[in-house]
Amino acid sequence: MKVTALIPDKLVHDIKQYTGAKNITESLIVALNEWLALKKVKELNILIKKHPLRFSSQFSSSKVREINRK
């Protein structure tokens, strides 16, 4: 998608510096993907806080270790 946006030069410069991307487009893609991932994690944290995960009564850490070692 082609977009025209007015973004402050300082913000674009900082984004390019932190992402290490080759150009502005790649920098913005990296920054937007990271921002979106953080938002999804925050939403998941809220959901888990409302409905905490519960282990099955048949859960055993030793069984999990055995599976991981195979």
N, CA, C and O atoms as a Tripos MOL2 file, in Angstrom:
@<TRIPOS>MOLECULE
protein
  280   279    70     0     0
PROTEIN
NO_CHARGES

@<TRIPOS>ATOM
      1 N           0.8500   -1.1690    0.0000 N.3       1 MET1
      2 CA          0.0000    0.0000    0.0000 C.3       1 MET1
      3 C           0.8980    1.2350    0.0000 C.2       1 MET1
      4 O           1.8800    1.3170    0.7370 O.2       1 MET1
      5 N           0.5410    2.1520   -0.8180 N.am      2 LYS2
      6 CA          1.2900    3.4000   -0.8900 C.3       2 LYS2
      7 C           0.5690    4.4270   -0.0260 C.2       2 LYS2
      8 O          -0.6430    4.6040   -0.1420 O.2       2 LYS2
      9 N           1.3310    5.1130    0.8540 N.am      3 VAL3
     10 CA          0.7390    6.0460    1.8010 C.3       3 VAL3
     11 C           1.5550    7.3350    1.8100 C.2       3 VAL3
     12 O           2.7830    7.3120    1.7190 O.2       3 VAL3
     13 N           0.8600    8.4390    1.9180 N.am      4 THR4
     14 CA          1.5230    9.7160    2.1370 C.3       4 THR4
     15 C           1.2250   10.1270    3.5720 C.2       4 THR4
     16 O           0.0670   10.1880    3.9850 O.2       4 THR4
     17 N           2.2760   10.4050    4.3190 N.am      5 ALA5
     18 CA          2.0880   10.7710    5.7230 C.3       5 ALA5
     19 C           3.0720   11.8700    6.0990 C.2       5 ALA5
     20 O           4.2040   11.9010    5.6180 O.2       5 ALA5
     21 N           2.6290   12.7560    6.9540 N.am      6 LEU6
     22 CA          3.4910   13.8130    7.4680 C.3       6 LEU6
     23 C           4.0470   13.3550    8.8140 C.2       6 LEU6
     24 O           3.3470   13.3550    9.8270 O.2       6 LEU6
     25 N           5.3150   12.9690    8.8000 N.am      7 ILE7
     26 CA          5.9750   12.4540    9.9960 C.3       7 ILE7
     27 C           7.1740   13.3480   10.2850 C.2       7 ILE7
     28 O           7.9690   13.6240    9.3870 O.2       7 ILE7
     29 N           7.3140   13.8070   11.5360 N.am      8 PRO8
     30 CA          8.4440   14.6730   11.8710 C.3       8 PRO8
     31 C           9.7860   14.0220   11.5210 C.2       8 PRO8
     32 O           9.9900   12.8280   11.7410 O.2       8 PRO8
     33 N          10.6910   14.8320   10.9760 N.am      9 ASP9
     34 CA         12.0120   14.3450   10.5670 C.3       9 ASP9
     35 C          12.7500   13.6640   11.7110 C.2       9 ASP9
     36 O          13.3720   12.6210   11.5070 O.2       9 ASP9
     37 N          12.6920   14.2310   12.9040 N.am     10 LYS10
     38 CA         13.3890   13.6640   14.0670 C.3      10 LYS10
     39 C          12.8750   12.2540   14.3630 C.2      10 LYS10
     40 O          13.6580   11.3530   14.6670 O.2      10 LYS10
     41 N          11.5580   12.0690   14.2730 N.am     11 LEU11
     42 CA         10.9720   10.7590   14.5340 C.3      11 LEU11
     43 C          11.4470    9.7490   13.4910 C.2      11 LEU11
     44 O          11.8210    8.6300   13.8420 O.2      11 LEU11
     45 N          11.4350   10.1240   12.2380 N.am     12 VAL12
     46 CA         11.9010    9.2330   11.1690 C.3      12 VAL12
     47 C          13.3780    8.9080   11.3690 C.2      12 VAL12
     48 O          13.7850    7.7560   11.2180 O.2      12 VAL12
     49 N          14.1660    9.8920   11.7020 N.am     13 HIS13
     50 CA         15.6010    9.6800   11.9420 C.3      13 HIS13
     51 C          15.8110    8.6890   13.0830 C.2      13 HIS13
     52 O          16.6000    7.7530   12.9590 O.2      13 HIS13
     53 N          15.1080    8.8930   14.1880 N.am     14 ASP14
     54 CA         15.2460    7.9970   15.3420 C.3      14 ASP14
     55 C          14.8090    6.5800   14.9990 C.2      14 ASP14
     56 O          15.4620    5.6140   15.3910 O.2      14 ASP14
     57 N          13.7090    6.4540   14.2690 N.am     15 ILE15
     58 CA         13.2170    5.1280   13.8880 C.3      15 ILE15
     59 C          14.2480    4.4180   13.0070 C.2      15 ILE15
     60 O          14.5340    3.2370   13.2040 O.2      15 ILE15
     61 N          14.8000    5.1440   12.0390 N.am     16 LYS16
     62 CA         15.8220    4.5490   11.1690 C.3      16 LYS16
     63 C          17.0290    4.1100   11.9840 C.2      16 LYS16
     64 O          17.5990    3.0480   11.7340 O.2      16 LYS16
     65 N          17.4160    4.9190   12.9510 N.am     17 GLN17
     66 CA         18.5830    4.6090   13.7760 C.3      17 GLN17
     67 C          18.3410    3.3620   14.6250 C.2      17 GLN17
     68 O          19.1990    2.4820   14.6890 O.2      17 GLN17
     69 N          17.1950    3.2790   15.2670 N.am     18 TYR18
     70 CA         16.9160    2.1490   16.1550 C.3      18 TYR18
     71 C          16.6370    0.8550   15.4100 C.2      18 TYR18
     72 O          17.0060   -0.2180   15.8870 O.2      18 TYR18
     73 N          15.9910    0.9300   14.2430 N.am     19 THR19
     74 CA         15.6740   -0.2970   13.5140 C.3      19 THR19
     75 C          16.8650   -0.8210   12.7330 C.2      19 THR19
     76 O          16.9690   -2.0220   12.4830 O.2      19 THR19
     77 N          17.7670    0.0780   12.3450 N.am     20 GLY20
     78 CA         18.9130   -0.3520   11.5570 C.3      20 GLY20
     79 C          18.5280   -0.7520   10.1400 C.2      20 GLY20
     80 O          19.2950   -1.4240    9.4510 O.2      20 GLY20
     81 N          17.3620   -0.3480    9.7130 N.am     21 ALA21
     82 CA         16.8690   -0.7090    8.3800 C.3      21 ALA21
     83 C          17.5800    0.1040    7.3030 C.2      21 ALA21
     84 O          18.2310    1.1100    7.5830 O.2      21 ALA21
     85 N          17.4360   -0.3630    6.0600 N.am     22 LYS22
     86 CA         18.1170    0.2640    4.9280 C.3      22 LYS22
     87 C          17.4830    1.5850    4.4980 C.2      22 LYS22
     88 O          18.1730    2.4960    4.0400 O.2      22 LYS22
     89 N          16.1680    1.6770    4.6510 N.am     23 ASN23
     90 CA         15.4710    2.8730    4.1740 C.3      23 ASN23
     91 C          14.2790    3.1890    5.0740 C.2      23 ASN23
     92 O          14.0020    2.4620    6.0280 O.2      23 ASN23
     93 N          13.5850    4.2680    4.7660 N.am     24 ILE24
     94 CA         12.4540    4.7080    5.5960 C.3      24 ILE24
     95 C          11.3290    3.6800    5.5790 C.2      24 ILE24
     96 O          10.7470    3.3770    6.6210 O.2      24 ILE24
     97 N          11.0240    3.1470    4.4070 N.am     25 THR25
     98 CA          9.9350    2.1690    4.3100 C.3      25 THR25
     99 C          10.2030    0.9630    5.1920 C.2      25 THR25
    100 O           9.3450    0.5530    5.9730 O.2      25 THR25
    101 N          11.3970    0.3960    5.0650 N.am     26 GLU26
    102 CA         11.7430   -0.7730    5.8750 C.3      26 GLU26
    103 C          11.7370   -0.4170    7.3690 C.2      26 GLU26
    104 O          11.2910   -1.2100    8.1980 O.2      26 GLU26
    105 N          12.2290    0.7690    7.7010 N.am     27 SER27
    106 CA         12.2440    1.2160    9.0950 C.3      27 SER27
    107 C          10.8300    1.2910    9.6660 C.2      27 SER27
    108 O          10.5750    0.8320   10.7790 O.2      27 SER27
    109 N           9.9190    1.8720    8.8950 N.am     28 LEU28
    110 CA          8.5380    2.0000    9.3630 C.3      28 LEU28
    111 C           7.8600    0.6430    9.4840 C.2      28 LEU28
    112 O           7.0680    0.4290   10.4010 O.2      28 LEU28
    113 N           8.1570   -0.2660    8.5790 N.am     29 ILE29
    114 CA          7.5780   -1.6080    8.6590 C.3      29 ILE29
    115 C           8.0470   -2.3040    9.9300 C.2      29 ILE29
    116 O           7.2480   -2.9170   10.6370 O.2      29 ILE29
    117 N           9.3410   -2.2100   10.2190 N.am     30 VAL30
    118 CA          9.8870   -2.8240   11.4420 C.3      30 VAL30
    119 C           9.2370   -2.2030   12.6740 C.2      30 VAL30
    120 O           8.7910   -2.9140   13.5730 O.2      30 VAL30
    121 N           9.1860   -0.8730   12.7100 N.am     31 ALA31
    122 CA          8.6310   -0.1740   13.8790 C.3      31 ALA31
    123 C           7.1570   -0.5010   14.0730 C.2      31 ALA31
    124 O           6.7140   -0.7380   15.1970 O.2      31 ALA31
    125 N           6.3980   -0.5140   12.9870 N.am     32 LEU32
    126 CA          4.9640   -0.8120   13.1060 C.3      32 LEU32
    127 C           4.7220   -2.2590   13.5180 C.2      32 LEU32
    128 O           3.8140   -2.5300   14.3040 O.2      32 LEU32
    129 N           5.5150   -3.1900   13.0020 N.am     33 ASN33
    130 CA          5.3660   -4.5950   13.4100 C.3      33 ASN33
    131 C           5.6850   -4.7790   14.8850 C.2      33 ASN33
    132 O           4.9910   -5.5170   15.5840 O.2      33 ASN33
    133 N           6.7260   -4.1150   15.3610 N.am     34 GLU34
    134 CA          7.0770   -4.2200   16.7780 C.3      34 GLU34
    135 C           5.9920   -3.5950   17.6550 C.2      34 GLU34
    136 O           5.6420   -4.1430   18.7010 O.2      34 GLU34
    137 N           5.4640   -2.4550   17.2300 N.am     35 TRP35
    138 CA          4.4000   -1.7980   17.9880 C.3      35 TRP35
    139 C           3.1710   -2.7050   18.0530 C.2      35 TRP35
    140 O           2.5560   -2.8550   19.1090 O.2      35 TRP35
    141 N           2.8200   -3.3050   16.9180 N.am     36 LEU36
    142 CA          1.6570   -4.1880   16.8740 C.3      36 LEU36
    143 C           1.8570   -5.4130   17.7650 C.2      36 LEU36
    144 O           0.9310   -5.8390   18.4550 O.2      36 LEU36
    145 N           3.0520   -5.9720   17.7510 N.am     37 ALA37
    146 CA          3.3470   -7.1270   18.6030 C.3      37 ALA37
    147 C           3.2080   -6.7660   20.0770 C.2      37 ALA37
    148 O           2.6730   -7.5530   20.8580 O.2      37 ALA37
    149 N           3.6830   -5.5870   20.4660 N.am     38 LEU38
    150 CA          3.5490   -5.1480   21.8600 C.3      38 LEU38
    151 C           2.0830   -4.9820   22.2500 C.2      38 LEU38
    152 O           1.6870   -5.3650   23.3500 O.2      38 LEU38
    153 N           1.2810   -4.4160   21.3560 N.am     39 LYS39
    154 CA         -0.1440   -4.2470   21.6430 C.3      39 LYS39
    155 C          -0.8230   -5.6010   21.8380 C.2      39 LYS39
    156 O          -1.6630   -5.7540   22.7250 O.2      39 LYS39
    157 N          -0.4620   -6.5790   21.0160 N.am     40 LYS40
    158 CA         -1.0490   -7.9160   21.1300 C.3      40 LYS40
    159 C          -0.6560   -8.5720   22.4460 C.2      40 LYS40
    160 O          -1.4740   -9.2440   23.0740 O.2      40 LYS40
    161 N           0.5950   -8.3810   22.8680 N.am     41 VAL41
    162 CA          1.0440   -8.9390   24.1530 C.3      41 VAL41
    163 C           0.2790   -8.2850   25.2970 C.2      41 VAL41
    164 O          -0.1310   -8.9680   26.2360 O.2      41 VAL41
    165 N           0.0830   -6.9720   25.2290 N.am     42 LYS42
    166 CA         -0.6720   -6.2810   26.2800 C.3      42 LYS42
    167 C          -2.1060   -6.7920   26.3560 C.2      42 LYS42
    168 O          -2.6360   -6.9950   27.4490 O.2      42 LYS42
    169 N          -2.7380   -7.0020   25.1980 N.am     43 GLU43
    170 CA         -4.0990   -7.5440   25.1810 C.3      43 GLU43
    171 C          -4.1370   -8.9520   25.7670 C.2      43 GLU43
    172 O          -5.0520   -9.2980   26.5150 O.2      43 GLU43
    173 N          -3.1390   -9.7600   25.4210 N.am     44 LEU44
    174 CA         -3.0700  -11.1120   25.9540 C.3      44 LEU44
    175 C          -2.8880  -11.0880   27.4640 C.2      44 LEU44
    176 O          -3.5030  -11.8830   28.1740 O.2      44 LEU44
    177 N          -2.0440  -10.1800   27.9650 N.am     45 ASN45
    178 CA         -1.8550  -10.0600   29.4140 C.3      45 ASN45
    179 C          -3.1560   -9.7100   30.1250 C.2      45 ASN45
    180 O          -3.4420  -10.2410   31.1980 O.2      45 ASN45
    181 N          -3.9420   -8.8210   29.5300 N.am     46 ILE46
    182 CA         -5.2340   -8.4520   30.1170 C.3      46 ILE46
    183 C          -6.1640   -9.6610   30.1350 C.2      46 ILE46
    184 O          -6.8460   -9.9100   31.1290 O.2      46 ILE46
    185 N          -6.1880  -10.4100   29.0340 N.am     47 LEU47
    186 CA         -7.0380  -11.5910   28.9440 C.3      47 LEU47
    187 C          -6.6390  -12.6450   29.9700 C.2      47 LEU47
    188 O          -7.4940  -13.2410   30.6250 O.2      47 LEU47
    189 N          -5.3240  -12.8720   30.1050 N.am     48 ILE48
    190 CA         -4.8490  -13.8730   31.0620 C.3      48 ILE48
    191 C          -5.1120  -13.4240   32.4960 C.2      48 ILE48
    192 O          -5.3600  -14.2530   33.3710 O.2      48 ILE48
    193 N          -5.0590  -12.1300   32.7370 N.am     49 LYS49
    194 CA         -5.3620  -11.6250   34.0780 C.3      49 LYS49
    195 C          -6.8270  -11.8980   34.4270 C.2      49 LYS49
    196 O          -7.1470  -12.2470   35.5640 O.2      49 LYS49
    197 N          -7.7050  -11.7380   33.4450 N.am     50 LYS50
    198 CA         -9.1340  -11.9960   33.6710 C.3      50 LYS50
    199 C          -9.4240  -13.4880   33.7780 C.2      50 LYS50
    200 O         -10.2570  -13.9150   34.5770 O.2      50 LYS50
    201 N          -8.7230  -14.2760   32.9600 N.am     51 HIS51
    202 CA         -8.9430  -15.7260   32.9130 C.3      51 HIS51
    203 C          -7.5970  -16.4320   32.9980 C.2      51 HIS51
    204 O          -7.0470  -16.8360   31.9730 O.2      51 HIS51
    205 N          -7.0540  -16.5890   34.2160 N.am     52 PRO52
    206 CA         -5.7200  -17.1790   34.3720 C.3      52 PRO52
    207 C          -5.6280  -18.5950   33.8040 C.2      52 PRO52
    208 O          -6.6040  -19.3450   33.7870 O.2      52 PRO52
    209 N          -4.4330  -18.9320   33.3430 N.am     53 LEU53
    210 CA         -4.1930  -20.2820   32.8560 C.3      53 LEU53
    211 C          -4.1920  -21.2410   34.0380 C.2      53 LEU53
    212 O          -3.7380  -20.9010   35.1300 O.2      53 LEU53
    213 N          -4.6940  -22.4110   33.8100 N.am     54 ARG54
    214 CA         -4.7240  -23.4300   34.8630 C.3      54 ARG54
    215 C          -4.1120  -24.7100   34.3090 C.2      54 ARG54
    216 O          -4.3930  -25.1020   33.1770 O.2      54 ARG54
    217 N          -3.2790  -25.3550   35.1100 N.am     55 PHE55
    218 CA         -2.6840  -26.6100   34.6910 C.3      55 PHE55
    219 C          -3.6910  -27.7340   34.8460 C.2      55 PHE55
    220 O          -4.5190  -27.7200   35.7570 O.2      55 PHE55
    221 N          -3.6140  -28.6870   33.9670 N.am     56 SER56
    222 CA         -4.4490  -29.8810   34.0500 C.3      56 SER56
    223 C          -4.0560  -30.6560   35.3040 C.2      56 SER56
    224 O          -2.9020  -30.6090   35.7310 O.2      56 SER56
    225 N          -4.9880  -31.3490   35.8760 N.am     57 SER57
    226 CA         -4.6830  -32.1450   37.0710 C.3      57 SER57
    227 C          -3.6930  -33.2590   36.7430 C.2      57 SER57
    228 O          -3.0470  -33.8030   37.6380 O.2      57 SER57
    229 N          -3.5760  -33.5990   35.4580 N.am     58 GLN58
    230 CA         -2.6550  -34.6580   35.0300 C.3      58 GLN58
    231 C          -1.2770  -34.1040   34.6540 C.2      58 GLN58
    232 O          -0.4110  -34.8620   34.2160 O.2      58 GLN58
    233 N          -1.0650  -32.8100   34.8170 N.am     59 PHE59
    234 CA          0.2140  -32.1910   34.4590 C.3      59 PHE59
    235 C           1.3090  -32.6500   35.3940 C.2      59 PHE59
    236 O           1.1120  -32.7660   36.6040 O.2      59 PHE59
    237 N           2.4680  -32.9110   34.8110 N.am     60 SER60
    238 CA          3.6260  -33.3000   35.6030 C.3      60 SER60
    239 C           4.8670  -32.7210   34.9440 C.2      60 SER60
    240 O           5.1040  -32.9410   33.7560 O.2      60 SER60
    241 N           5.6510  -31.9880   35.7030 N.am     61 SER61
    242 CA          6.8700  -31.3870   35.1480 C.3      61 SER61
    243 C           7.8550  -32.4630   34.7040 C.2      61 SER61
    244 O           8.5750  -32.2810   33.7220 O.2      61 SER61
    245 N           7.8870  -33.5670   35.4110 N.am     62 SER62
    246 CA          8.8180  -34.6400   35.0270 C.3      62 SER62
    247 C           8.4120  -35.2530   33.6880 C.2      62 SER62
    248 O           9.2770  -35.6290   32.8970 O.2      62 SER62
    249 N           7.1110  -35.3580   33.4250 N.am     63 LYS63
    250 CA          6.6500  -35.8770   32.1290 C.3      63 LYS63
    251 C           7.0380  -34.9200   31.0020 C.2      63 LYS63
    252 O           7.4230  -35.3570   29.9180 O.2      63 LYS63
    253 N           6.9370  -33.6390   31.2530 N.am     64 VAL64
    254 CA          7.3080  -32.6440   30.2510 C.3      64 VAL64
    255 C           8.8050  -32.7300   29.9650 C.2      64 VAL64
    256 O           9.2140  -32.6500   28.8070 O.2      64 VAL64
    257 N           9.6210  -32.8890   30.9940 N.am     65 ARG65
    258 CA         11.0640  -33.0190   30.8040 C.3      65 ARG65
    259 C          11.3920  -34.2450   29.9690 C.2      65 ARG65
    260 O          12.2530  -34.1930   29.0910 O.2      65 ARG65
    261 N          10.7090  -35.3410   30.2400 N.am     66 GLU66
    262 CA         10.9330  -36.5760   29.4620 C.3      66 GLU66
    263 C          10.6120  -36.3410   27.9980 C.2      66 GLU66
    264 O          11.3580  -36.7760   27.1200 O.2      66 GLU66
    265 N           9.5180  -35.6650   27.7300 N.am     67 ILE67
    266 CA          9.1190  -35.3860   26.3430 C.3      67 ILE67
    267 C          10.1630  -34.4920   25.6660 C.2      67 ILE67
    268 O          10.5340  -34.7310   24.5160 O.2      67 ILE67
    269 N          10.6310  -33.4760   26.3690 N.am     68 ASN68
    270 CA         11.6070  -32.5490   25.8040 C.3      68 ASN68
    271 C          12.9540  -33.2090   25.5200 C.2      68 ASN68
    272 O          13.6780  -32.7810   24.6210 O.2      68 ASN68
    273 N          13.2840  -34.2270   26.2630 N.am     69 ARG69
    274 CA         14.5750  -34.8970   26.0850 C.3      69 ARG69
    275 C          14.5710  -35.8670   24.9190 C.2      69 ARG69
    276 O          15.6300  -36.3200   24.4850 O.2      69 ARG69
    277 N          13.3900  -36.1920   24.4060 N.am     70 LYS70
    278 CA         13.2950  -37.1430   23.2730 C.3      70 LYS70
    279 C          13.6240  -36.4700   21.9800 C.2      70 LYS70
    280 O          13.5960  -37.1080   20.9280 O.2      70 LYS70
@<TRIPOS>BOND
     1     1     2 1
     2     2     3 1
     3     3     4 2
     4     3     5 am
     5     5     6 1
     6     6     7 1
     7     7     8 2
     8     7     9 am
     9     9    10 1
    10    10    11 1
    11    11    12 2
    12    11    13 am
    13    13    14 1
    14    14    15 1
    15    15    16 2
    16    15    17 am
    17    17    18 1
    18    18    19 1
    19    19    20 2
    20    19    21 am
    21    21    22 1
    22    22    23 1
    23    23    24 2
    24    23    25 am
    25    25    26 1
    26    26    27 1
    27    27    28 2
    28    27    29 am
    29    29    30 1
    30    30    31 1
    31    31    32 2
    32    31    33 am
    33    33    34 1
    34    34    35 1
    35    35    36 2
    36    35    37 am
    37    37    38 1
    38    38    39 1
    39    39    40 2
    40    39    41 am
    41    41    42 1
    42    42    43 1
    43    43    44 2
    44    43    45 am
    45    45    46 1
    46    46    47 1
    47    47    48 2
    48    47    49 am
    49    49    50 1
    50    50    51 1
    51    51    52 2
    52    51    53 am
    53    53    54 1
    54    54    55 1
    55    55    56 2
    56    55    57 am
    57    57    58 1
    58    58    59 1
    59    59    60 2
    60    59    61 am
    61    61    62 1
    62    62    63 1
    63    63    64 2
    64    63    65 am
    65    65    66 1
    66    66    67 1
    67    67    68 2
    68    67    69 am
    69    69    70 1
    70    70    71 1
    71    71    72 2
    72    71    73 am
    73    73    74 1
    74    74    75 1
    75    75    76 2
    76    75    77 am
    77    77    78 1
    78    78    79 1
    79    79    80 2
    80    79    81 am
    81    81    82 1
    82    82    83 1
    83    83    84 2
    84    83    85 am
    85    85    86 1
    86    86    87 1
    87    87    88 2
    88    87    89 am
    89    89    90 1
    90    90    91 1
    91    91    92 2
    92    91    93 am
    93    93    94 1
    94    94    95 1
    95    95    96 2
    96    95    97 am
    97    97    98 1
    98    98    99 1
    99    99   100 2
   100    99   101 am
   101   101   102 1
   102   102   103 1
   103   103   104 2
   104   103   105 am
   105   105   106 1
   106   106   107 1
   107   107   108 2
   108   107   109 am
   109   109   110 1
   110   110   111 1
   111   111   112 2
   112   111   113 am
   113   113   114 1
   114   114   115 1
   115   115   116 2
   116   115   117 am
   117   117   118 1
   118   118   119 1
   119   119   120 2
   120   119   121 am
   121   121   122 1
   122   122   123 1
   123   123   124 2
   124   123   125 am
   125   125   126 1
   126   126   127 1
   127   127   128 2
   128   127   129 am
   129   129   130 1
   130   130   131 1
   131   131   132 2
   132   131   133 am
   133   133   134 1
   134   134   135 1
   135   135   136 2
   136   135   137 am
   137   137   138 1
   138   138   139 1
   139   139   140 2
   140   139   141 am
   141   141   142 1
   142   142   143 1
   143   143   144 2
   144   143   145 am
   145   145   146 1
   146   146   147 1
   147   147   148 2
   148   147   149 am
   149   149   150 1
   150   150   151 1
   151   151   152 2
   152   151   153 am
   153   153   154 1
   154   154   155 1
   155   155   156 2
   156   155   157 am
   157   157   158 1
   158   158   159 1
   159   159   160 2
   160   159   161 am
   161   161   162 1
   162   162   163 1
   163   163   164 2
   164   163   165 am
   165   165   166 1
   166   166   167 1
   167   167   168 2
   168   167   169 am
   169   169   170 1
   170   170   171 1
   171   171   172 2
   172   171   173 am
   173   173   174 1
   174   174   175 1
   175   175   176 2
   176   175   177 am
   177   177   178 1
   178   178   179 1
   179   179   180 2
   180   179   181 am
   181   181   182 1
   182   182   183 1
   183   183   184 2
   184   183   185 am
   185   185   186 1
   186   186   187 1
   187   187   188 2
   188   187   189 am
   189   189   190 1
   190   190   191 1
   191   191   192 2
   192   191   193 am
   193   193   194 1
   194   194   195 1
   195   195   196 2
   196   195   197 am
   197   197   198 1
   198   198   199 1
   199   199   200 2
   200   199   201 am
   201   201   202 1
   202   202   203 1
   203   203   204 2
   204   203   205 am
   205   205   206 1
   206   206   207 1
   207   207   208 2
   208   207   209 am
   209   209   210 1
   210   210   211 1
   211   211   212 2
   212   211   213 am
   213   213   214 1
   214   214   215 1
   215   215   216 2
   216   215   217 am
   217   217   218 1
   218   218   219 1
   219   219   220 2
   220   219   221 am
   221   221   222 1
   222   222   223 1
   223   223   224 2
   224   223   225 am
   225   225   226 1
   226   226   227 1
   227   227   228 2
   228   227   229 am
   229   229   230 1
   230   230   231 1
   231   231   232 2
   232   231   233 am
   233   233   234 1
   234   234   235 1
   235   235   236 2
   236   235   237 am
   237   237   238 1
   238   238   239 1
   239   239   240 2
   240   239   241 am
   241   241   242 1
   242   242   243 1
   243   243   244 2
   244   243   245 am
   245   245   246 1
   246   246   247 1
   247   247   248 2
   248   247   249 am
   249   249   250 1
   250   250   251 1
   251   251   252 2
   252   251   253 am
   253   253   254 1
   254   254   255 1
   255   255   256 2
   256   255   257 am
   257   257   258 1
   258   258   259 1
   259   259   260 2
   260   259   261 am
   261   261   262 1
   262   262   263 1
   263   263   264 2
   264   263   265 am
   265   265   266 1
   266   266   267 1
   267   267   268 2
   268   267   269 am
   269   269   270 1
   270   270   271 1
   271   271   272 2
   272   271   273 am
   273   273   274 1
   274   274   275 1
   275   275   276 2
   276   275   277 am
   277   277   278 1
   278   278   279 1
   279   279   280 2
@<TRIPOS>SUBSTRUCTURE
     1 MET1         2 RESIDUE 1 A MET
     2 LYS2         6 RESIDUE 1 A LYS
     3 VAL3        10 RESIDUE 1 A VAL
     4 THR4        14 RESIDUE 1 A THR
     5 ALA5        18 RESIDUE 1 A ALA
     6 LEU6        22 RESIDUE 1 A LEU
     7 ILE7        26 RESIDUE 1 A ILE
     8 PRO8        30 RESIDUE 1 A PRO
     9 ASP9        34 RESIDUE 1 A ASP
    10 LYS10       38 RESIDUE 1 A LYS
    11 LEU11       42 RESIDUE 1 A LEU
    12 VAL12       46 RESIDUE 1 A VAL
    13 HIS13       50 RESIDUE 1 A HIS
    14 ASP14       54 RESIDUE 1 A ASP
    15 ILE15       58 RESIDUE 1 A ILE
    16 LYS16       62 RESIDUE 1 A LYS
    17 GLN17       66 RESIDUE 1 A GLN
    18 TYR18       70 RESIDUE 1 A TYR
    19 THR19       74 RESIDUE 1 A THR
    20 GLY20       78 RESIDUE 1 A GLY
    21 ALA21       82 RESIDUE 1 A ALA
    22 LYS22       86 RESIDUE 1 A LYS
    23 ASN23       90 RESIDUE 1 A ASN
    24 ILE24       94 RESIDUE 1 A ILE
    25 THR25       98 RESIDUE 1 A THR
    26 GLU26      102 RESIDUE 1 A GLU
    27 SER27      106 RESIDUE 1 A SER
    28 LEU28      110 RESIDUE 1 A LEU
    29 ILE29      114 RESIDUE 1 A ILE
    30 VAL30      118 RESIDUE 1 A VAL
    31 ALA31      122 RESIDUE 1 A ALA
    32 LEU32      126 RESIDUE 1 A LEU
    33 ASN33      130 RESIDUE 1 A ASN
    34 GLU34      134 RESIDUE 1 A GLU
    35 TRP35      138 RESIDUE 1 A TRP
    36 LEU36      142 RESIDUE 1 A LEU
    37 ALA37      146 RESIDUE 1 A ALA
    38 LEU38      150 RESIDUE 1 A LEU
    39 LYS39      154 RESIDUE 1 A LYS
    40 LYS40      158 RESIDUE 1 A LYS
    41 VAL41      162 RESIDUE 1 A VAL
    42 LYS42      166 RESIDUE 1 A LYS
    43 GLU43      170 RESIDUE 1 A GLU
    44 LEU44      174 RESIDUE 1 A LEU
    45 ASN45      178 RESIDUE 1 A ASN
    46 ILE46      182 RESIDUE 1 A ILE
    47 LEU47      186 RESIDUE 1 A LEU
    48 ILE48      190 RESIDUE 1 A ILE
    49 LYS49      194 RESIDUE 1 A LYS
    50 LYS50      198 RESIDUE 1 A LYS
    51 HIS51      202 RESIDUE 1 A HIS
    52 PRO52      206 RESIDUE 1 A PRO
    53 LEU53      210 RESIDUE 1 A LEU
    54 ARG54      214 RESIDUE 1 A ARG
    55 PHE55      218 RESIDUE 1 A PHE
    56 SER56      222 RESIDUE 1 A SER
    57 SER57      226 RESIDUE 1 A SER
    58 GLN58      230 RESIDUE 1 A GLN
    59 PHE59      234 RESIDUE 1 A PHE
    60 SER60      238 RESIDUE 1 A SER
    61 SER61      242 RESIDUE 1 A SER
    62 SER62      246 RESIDUE 1 A SER
    63 LYS63      250 RESIDUE 1 A LYS
    64 VAL64      254 RESIDUE 1 A VAL
    65 ARG65      258 RESIDUE 1 A ARG
    66 GLU66      262 RESIDUE 1 A GLU
    67 ILE67      266 RESIDUE 1 A ILE
    68 ASN68      270 RESIDUE 1 A ASN
    69 ARG69      274 RESIDUE 1 A ARG
    70 LYS70      278 RESIDUE 1 A LYS
